[in-house]
Amino acid sequence: MEETRFSSSNDPPAENFMVYDLFRAFWTRVVGLFFREIAERNAHLIPQTGPVMFVVAPHHNQFVDPVILLMHARRRVYFLTAAASMRRKFIGFYGRCLRGIPVERQQDLAKRGSGRIQLEDRVEAPLVVTGIGTRFLEEVEPGMKVVLPGGAGQARVASVESDTQLTLAAEMRELAALELLTKAEGTEFKIVPPVNQDDMYHAVYDRLNRGECIGIFPEGGSHDRTQMLPLKAGATIMALGATAANPGLGLKIVPTGLNYFHPSKFRSRAVIDFGEPIDVPAELVERYRQGGDAKRQACDEFLQTIAEGLKQVTLNTPDLETLRLIQAGRRLYRPTQHTLTMAQQVELTRRFIKGYNTYKDMPEVSDLRDRIAHYNAQLRYYGIRDHQVDSMRIGRPQAGALFAWRVLWLLLMGLVALPGLVINMPVLVITAVVSKRKARAALAASSVKVRARDVIATWKILIALVLVPLLYSVYAVLLVVCIHHAPAWTNADTVLRLASMSSVSLYLWAWALAAFMSYTALVFGEQAVDIIRSIRPLFLTLVVGSEHTELLAQMRSSLADDITELVNELGPQIYPEFSTTRIADQLGQTSSTHSNAINMSADAFHRSMRSGEQALRQRFARSTSPSCPTPDCPDEPSAPRQRRASKYAFNPPTPRTMESLNNISPMEFLSTATGALSSLLPSSTPDTPASEEPANDAKSAHQQDAESANKGLFFFT
């Protein structure tokens, strides 16, 4: 992982930030280990000096979201954190170390009221609430709010007449609220006391006046919906209020989008996208100073501006099915042969969403929507993914050869990963069980969550931070006890040497061994899972034959042609600068953050595996070339490639990435397998050129990648 550089030119010299920096470094590395890759887009837009407010959405991953921003902001960022979270021992400790600003939320202070309430006369007395078994005089005071279940409605209490009657300050006009209040048995309700946020606003203004950075999630809480929740006005009040108090503040609002591929899964991927900084308009600041309706209108207008900025860096669809439909269309779109980075995939998906929302009522788009849905249903029936369809366009002999090759590698990776998997199995089981229980509890307490997946990753990380050191300590103690109390008949040299070590040295050695086994399991187990996913389409080809899978491939090809044609036709109407010859760097600067040691090992595995496959292809090409019957012929100059070479169609797999593997003849595979495997061994003799030739090919492929990046990576701009 790259070292994060902080800009501290505005930090007060008298304050010590060592604790903040240490805990920030710790958490960024923990979260960096949880994710396989975290990419950023347009981080160069972040102002390096002066006060900045990061407005972050969607809030899909509870306490993980702030850490991802800390990994890429390159400045110290202090987050507004729910006071209820700050009151927890574990989370509150880290929140204070990271200098979080507590925010008291009304929903955290809500208490269930006694009895039930209803409107006896909705027409003549819509403000008079009647209670059934209630104790209004004890539980309710003027100024408190009455909140209905599921967020159906809420209203402030104007007066309390008796234990069974109170008067609201405003009528509840929502249809869902009226349905609940007019039931004969009434409805349950909650009571929310008024909250004074003056201390919080003063703390924010103080940080901004000192040139520091504030992070805020304007949705008000985490959720797992496919579109942003309505934004709260707090961010606009902070921005306008701070600027009104200090006209020369120079505050910048940076819209920040978080996009996850699988937010709750271990070793998944994420993209953080920074938008253009937004200035605080002087006109709105002046209207804010006037107070009253002018102040509310100024806040509403600025909130709309912030919402539009967030829409440019987030993915928003009405439901999960629409999101899956658009993602499938993006994968099928093919302006040219190319490989997209994660950030570019997210940007292209965002533009597909805009295009779909604009033209979804067109007959052509409706027809494509139905065809994509049918295609996705076929993929679910076969149990494969879109990028694996082309790998099934081979005969049974070729599929059998590749199947055997990958099973061999799978066994190798599985054997290396098995010990680490076994010792970490208790952690995997406990984190899965506990995180799901926490998700069910969060779902029951929320009115906006769909499945409460937004809390799973947080609990997995927190539980693992406690269990892993504890479990490794238990293993180390057991090993020390077993070695020092080995039976007298045990005279193995290794055991005797270990028994001569001190208990402390043996404990540390065992701890390091457990960590190393976990490391190897993480690296090689991850690759083994990728190989398992690549085996299924080959197995299906062996079972049903290519004549059946060819129909699915033809369906995909026809869809891809029609989608590409329609996008190229409608694209210029949404984006006037649209061109199929514009390169990908027009979509913004991107970079990725990895766990360096893990990914270096994974890359070494990919290079070894690919070198063997390249050796197979080279030997096959030489033995079958009519102009050169011997294997000692020089390499023929290859035609310019249209896209970047894949390491093995993994990490992440994309359409057509296994095409080169599927071209290997089964007979040639069997005749050259021994030579290919020997090329992977470090003890290869100098007269064996197989281990050197792939390196040369990789070098030329890298040069071609650079040319391809400047010539052929084009799509929406």
FENMOVEN-V107676 format. One record per helix or strand. SS is the DSSP state (H for helix, E for strand). FROM is the first residue (numbers start at 1). TO is the last residue. If there is no record, write none. Layout:
# FENMOVEN-V107676
SS_FROM_TO / SS_FROM_TO
This chain:
# FENMOVEN-V107676
H_18_34 / E_37_41 / H_43_45 / E_52_57 / H_62_73 / E_77_82 / H_83_86 / H_89_97 / E_101_103 / H_106_109 / E_111_112 / E_116_118 / E_128_132 / H_136_139 / E_145_148 / H_149_151 / E_154_162 / E_165_168 / H_175_181 / E_187_187 / E_189_192 / H_198_209 / E_213_216 / H_234_245 / E_252_260 / E_269_274 / E_278_279 / H_282_290 / H_292_311 / H_320_332 / H_342_359 / H_363_382 / H_386_388 / H_390_392 / H_396_423 / H_425_444 / H_453_484 / H_493_499 / H_503_544 / H_546_574 / E_583_583 / H_584_587 / E_590_593 / H_596_624 / H_659_662 / H_666_679 / H_690_711 / E_714_714
